Amino acid sequence: MSPAAASPEDRIRSYEDFARVHAYLLAASGIPPSLHQRLYRKLADEVFDGGEAFSVELCEGGRQRRLVLGAERTLATESDVFLVDHAWSWDCGLLLWNDLR
């Protein structure tokens, strides 16, 4: 059933619903169970906060990108989970803009 066709009774309304519906995905993802509720809360509230902890850096002569930790606070192992809304590469846009000028 597509999300658009889901009835109100089928929607996830609580962490318990989330954990039940996504149990296999959560287990397969490798996200520690201690972070499942935090993940639910960030998804429910649309908290895309990855940029507060890391940035994308070019490497391999600009052919590759890597995540670089840049958090101002100490991040302990398995202390947080981050959502990233999207990643957008602007290199092509800059090249095109420069070609048009």
Secondary structure, DSSP 8 states (H G I E B T S, - for coil): --GGG--GGGS--SHHHHHHHTHHHHHHHT--GGGHHHHHHHHHHT---GGGTEEEEEEGGGTEEEEEE--SS---TTS-----------HHHHHHHHHH-
